[in-house]
Amino acid sequence: MDKNYDVIISGGRCAGATLAIYLAKAGFQVLLVDRATFPSDTLSTNTFFNNTVALLREIGVMDELLKTNVTPVNTIKFQFEDAVIEGAIPEVDGEDTGYCIRRTHLDYILLQHAKSQESITVIEGFRVTDVIHNDETVIGLRGQDRFNRKQEYRASLVVGADGRNSTIRKLVNSKLKMSSPSTAAIYFGYFSEFQHDSVPKFEVYKRNDKVAILFPTNDDVYVVVGNFPLENKSLMASFKEEPENSLRELLTNHFPNTTIGTRLKDAKLVEPIKGLLGYDNYWYQGMGKGWAIVGDAISFKDPAMAQGIHDAICGARILANILIENGCQPNQWDNIAEEYQKSMEAAFMARYYIGCELSKNEPISEEQDAVNKLISVHPSVIEKFLGIYNYANEPADFEKGLFRIMESNK
Ligand SMILES: Cc1cc2nc3c(=O)[nH]c(=O)nc-3n(C[C@H](O)[C@H](O)[C@H](O)COP(=O)(O)OP(=O)(O)OC[C@H]3O[C@@H](n4cnc5c(N)ncnc54)[C@H](O)[C@@H]3O)c2cc1C
């Protein structure tokens, strides 16, 4: 006879595995399915800041993650045209170090931890194809296992933690609440023998309409990212034909007054370049009768913000807490859907809007350049600027600090 589950989760990476772990610790019976088998990579770079480290420690996987030969990072450097905004990562919850851990490690270790919980059943290689309804309420899902056998499972709640192209989101007709397109192409590669910029840092450079992002990951390898406008047809064509040379040329020729070109010269590409051509920032309705969505399934922000892994993990924790507090009873979904939506938007909307601005990929105006130069010489404002990325402070705290120095400079 089929086991009775409280919650079925489709998608077993940052959002899905985290949700399962928190629910299991509270005694829920959870079925976690993913069409992938692990360890496996996904289309993503890997940066997360120290606020995420605190969450991963709470979940119980940080010690295991630190065994993956990853370079710790304590400094963030932004260079907008020639203005350098650089400083130590502001401390959060006693943590002061960020990491860029390959998803083959991060997702695998999270999923292994989920598997080790008695009340979680994990099925890898299971592709969800349909949800089962009773009138308007979702009561389960159907899919195909790795042997192409059709299976169905039932639970009080079905959760889509199944990413940007969420199947569950489509099947339940979740409403799109807002979206904002990006005009950028993102290409990235993993390079060995790439020197640090004095010490390991998360580095972001913006010059005209192009962006370079660099950070060290596992095994002394660097992630090297180049962004440029989709409408740049010649770059688009050259990246399609010769991705490695195009990435090298983009970063060497378009970022003068930086060390990128010199550092890239002797570096060796260790796996094929990957790309993402255009994407939307978006928010969807997060919960309905018998279903919820979390992680990229509910909201996606410009990857240049490096918030997705954090928001998937932190969002899963928010959803878990709401379910633990309210239980998983039929007929209650209308009541807690509003609480879930409000909690998620309160947690992540401010940085969503920043992501939408970044996605416009506009060159830095003269006025903004003057502001950036002002920030670059005021350590207290630099700290508040960097603190936006790891939730050490809110964007409004940075704006207040900036306003103060602008007033005193008048
Ligand atoms: C190019 C790029 C770079 C990025 N860089 C960063 C970064 O540096 N830092 C950062 O914080 N974020 C980054 N992000 C964002 C980050 O990757 C996501 O926010 C994060 O992966 C979301 O986690 P998730 O668990 O919601 O979804 P995902 O990681 O997408 O996992 C979804 C899972 O659902 C499974 N699934 C999907 N459909 C089905 C189905 N029908 N049946 C069963 N299983 C299914 C998939 O196999 C997958 O394992 C980047 C994103 C991109 C695209």
The ligand as an SDF file (V2000), in Angstrom:
LIG
                    3D

 53 58  0  0  0  0  0  0  0  0999 V2000
   23.5100   31.5090  -15.3250 C   0  0  0  0  0  0  0  0  0  0  0  0
   23.0570   31.5200  -13.9020 C   0  0  0  0  0  0  0  0  0  0  0  0
   23.9640   31.8560  -12.9090 C   0  0  0  0  0  0  0  0  0  0  0  0
   23.5420   31.8790  -11.5700 C   0  0  0  0  0  0  0  0  0  0  0  0
   24.4500   32.2020  -10.6100 N   0  0  0  0  0  0  0  0  0  0  0  0
   24.0650   32.2480   -9.3060 C   0  0  0  0  0  0  0  0  0  0  0  0
   25.0090   32.5590   -8.2790 C   0  0  0  0  0  0  0  0  0  0  0  0
   26.2090   32.7660   -8.5120 O   0  0  0  0  0  0  0  0  0  0  0  0
   24.5400   32.6330   -6.9980 N   0  0  0  0  0  0  0  0  0  0  0  0
   23.2210   32.4100   -6.6830 C   0  0  0  0  0  0  0  0  0  0  0  0
   22.8520   32.5240   -5.5160 O   0  0  0  0  0  0  0  0  0  0  0  0
   22.3220   32.0880   -7.6360 N   0  0  0  0  0  0  0  0  0  0  0  0
   22.7110   31.9940   -8.9320 C   0  0  0  0  0  0  0  0  0  0  0  0
   21.7910   31.6530   -9.8870 N   0  0  0  0  0  0  0  0  0  0  0  0
   20.4130   31.3450   -9.4740 C   0  0  0  0  0  0  0  0  0  0  0  0
   20.3340   29.9260   -8.8770 C   0  0  0  0  0  0  0  0  0  0  0  0
   20.8640   29.0060   -9.7810 O   0  0  0  0  0  0  0  0  0  0  0  0
   18.8730   29.5850   -8.5940 C   0  0  0  0  0  0  0  0  0  0  0  0
   18.2340   30.6550   -7.9550 O   0  0  0  0  0  0  0  0  0  0  0  0
   18.7570   28.3130   -7.7320 C   0  0  0  0  0  0  0  0  0  0  0  0
   19.2900   27.2080   -8.4070 O   0  0  0  0  0  0  0  0  0  0  0  0
   17.3020   28.0380   -7.4080 C   0  0  0  0  0  0  0  0  0  0  0  0
   17.1980   26.7900   -6.7480 O   0  0  0  0  0  0  0  0  0  0  0  0
   15.8720   25.9140   -6.8570 P   0  0  0  0  0  0  0  0  0  0  0  0
   16.0750   24.7800   -5.9050 O   0  0  0  0  0  0  0  0  0  0  0  0
   14.6840   26.7840   -6.7250 O   0  0  0  0  0  0  0  0  0  0  0  0
   15.8160   25.3910   -8.3650 O   0  0  0  0  0  0  0  0  0  0  0  0
   16.8410   24.5620   -9.2410 P   0  0  0  0  0  0  0  0  0  0  0  0
   18.2160   24.6390   -8.7080 O   0  0  0  0  0  0  0  0  0  0  0  0
   16.6060   24.9780  -10.6490 O   0  0  0  0  0  0  0  0  0  0  0  0
   16.3680   23.0350   -9.0560 O   0  0  0  0  0  0  0  0  0  0  0  0
   15.1680   22.5980   -9.6130 C   0  0  0  0  0  0  0  0  0  0  0  0
   15.1610   21.0650   -9.6470 C   0  0  0  0  0  0  0  0  0  0  0  0
   13.8630   20.6570  -10.0860 O   0  0  0  0  0  0  0  0  0  0  0  0
   14.0110   19.5380  -10.9110 C   0  0  0  0  0  0  0  0  0  0  0  0
   12.8470   19.4550  -11.8130 N   0  0  0  0  0  0  0  0  0  0  0  0
   12.4500   20.3720  -12.7300 C   0  0  0  0  0  0  0  0  0  0  0  0
   11.3560   19.9390  -13.3660 N   0  0  0  0  0  0  0  0  0  0  0  0
   11.0490   18.7230  -12.8480 C   0  0  0  0  0  0  0  0  0  0  0  0
   10.0320   17.7690  -13.1150 C   0  0  0  0  0  0  0  0  0  0  0  0
    9.0840   17.9660  -14.0420 N   0  0  0  0  0  0  0  0  0  0  0  0
   10.0120   16.6230  -12.3890 N   0  0  0  0  0  0  0  0  0  0  0  0
   10.9580   16.3950  -11.4310 C   0  0  0  0  0  0  0  0  0  0  0  0
   11.9680   17.2630  -11.1610 N   0  0  0  0  0  0  0  0  0  0  0  0
   12.0040   18.4110  -11.8440 C   0  0  0  0  0  0  0  0  0  0  0  0
   15.3020   19.7650  -11.6770 C   0  0  0  0  0  0  0  0  0  0  0  0
   15.8780   18.5440  -12.1400 O   0  0  0  0  0  0  0  0  0  0  0  0
   16.1720   20.4650  -10.6160 C   0  0  0  0  0  0  0  0  0  0  0  0
   17.0140   19.5410   -9.9660 O   0  0  0  0  0  0  0  0  0  0  0  0
   22.1790   31.5910  -11.2300 C   0  0  0  0  0  0  0  0  0  0  0  0
   21.2900   31.2430  -12.2300 C   0  0  0  0  0  0  0  0  0  0  0  0
   21.7120   31.1870  -13.5460 C   0  0  0  0  0  0  0  0  0  0  0  0
   20.7020   30.7990  -14.5930 C   0  0  0  0  0  0  0  0  0  0  0  0
  1  2  1  0
  2  3  1  0
  2 52  2  0
  3  4  2  0
  4  5  1  0
  4 50  1  0
  5  6  2  0
  6  7  1  0
  6 13  1  0
  7  8  2  0
  7  9  1  0
  9 10  1  0
 10 11  2  0
 10 12  1  0
 12 13  2  0
 13 14  1  0
 14 15  1  0
 14 50  1  0
 15 16  1  0
 16 17  1  0
 16 18  1  0
 18 19  1  0
 18 20  1  0
 20 21  1  0
 20 22  1  0
 22 23  1  0
 23 24  1  0
 24 25  2  0
 24 26  1  0
 24 27  1  0
 27 28  1  0
 28 29  2  0
 28 30  1  0
 28 31  1  0
 31 32  1  0
 32 33  1  0
 33 34  1  0
 33 48  1  0
 34 35  1  0
 35 36  1  0
 35 46  1  0
 36 37  1  0
 36 45  1  0
 37 38  2  0
 38 39  1  0
 39 40  1  0
 39 45  2  0
 40 41  1  0
 40 42  2  0
 42 43  1  0
 43 44  2  0
 44 45  1  0
 46 47  1  0
 46 48  1  0
 48 49  1  0
 50 51  2  0
 51 52  1  0
 52 53  1  0
M  END
$$$$
